């Protein structure tokens, strides 16, 4: 199994790869959602183990997606930082039930969507991305349990219980 | 501090887009090679997703292909007849054979990041003779053009990108117009010649531009939308896995001399002999010549 201390970084690296893979038939909000997945992974780990995932790693992961994806530099880096910041900010409530953590993640995704729209506006995106961002945010919230299922498996039950305690 | 850095990068991207594109083009190739190690375990998942999607579409696709096959059978004899006539006329007039199109076929490595661009990163670059502005096609028709070139990778902007413009001819009358991308599945028809009427179902082909997109490449079909007539591209960018970059002479850039442009005109002789030796072992781009 993956070393518990390296798990946050390794899973984020994998999520970054996932975000740039050209999935067949992925279109519109699907590609935006791919950019949100690493930010959700960042949120997940910082909520549980802030020390395991420095903000600089989250920033670099986002910058990698920006460079490979051909978008404005700093867009995904900002999304990941929002994920990191909301994860740290929500730590006092991390012991709540899974449904509560889902709610925390939903709030984080809403902030990511808002930050994404603002960033696209600041960077002078050619089109208004709000509709795609909202759709991608909706699907990310809905599929959150599936997205974080592999992270739960990597984290292991003991770590989950310890975090909950 | 990092938030400020991200905001600073966004501002730089807005006010210095050319410099940012240059940096991105230089970094994208090496970064793609590094991250391909991470993405390798995801390839089986991706293949599975592709197969599931194909299965999902299979019935509709089968019906469409049957109808298309029937239609093509009707055209086949006509094409053969025309081919015979053309050969006879060419012999009579001693027409010099046109040079074949040379192209590099390469694999789509990374999908572009929306909402900024409708683009992909492909695994062929300046090393294969690609320069900015070269048209990109697949089996279905014109996909777009190269707009960032690194040493081993290039970025292709699709027709439906908001910055894309291509001069086209529509219908049997050959009405000249410009097909403009609007970040939507269809292309807007602009600058249409007023003396022509066009209708849904009309075929749209490239009109050809000096030193740029060649004439006669299929762009799509005119369709009716809620906003009026538009063009639905023949080539679906969301399903493009392999694309071909036509090694056309690059369009002249402001300040560039014709001699410099001529350097790009025949990059293929060198490539035709040595390109396979230069290609990476993984997902190599393929150099072909079509006659």
Interface residues (C-beta under 8 A of the other chain):
Chain A: X13 X14 X16 X17 X18 X20 X21 X22 X23 X24 X25 X26 X27 X28 X31 X32 X34 X35 X55 X56 X59 X62 X63 X64 X65 X66 X67 X68 X69 X70 X71 X72 X73 X74 X75 X76 X77 X78 X81 X85 X119 X120 X122 X123 X124 X125 X126 X127 X128 X129 X132 X133
Chain B: X2 X3 X5 X6 X7 X8 X9 X10 X11 X12 X13 X14 X20 X24 X27 X28 X31 X32 X35 X38 X39 X41 X42 X46 X49 X50 X53 X108 X109 X110 X111 X112 X113 X114 X115 X116 X117 X119 X120 X121 X148 X155 X161 X162 X163 X182 X183 X238 X239 X241
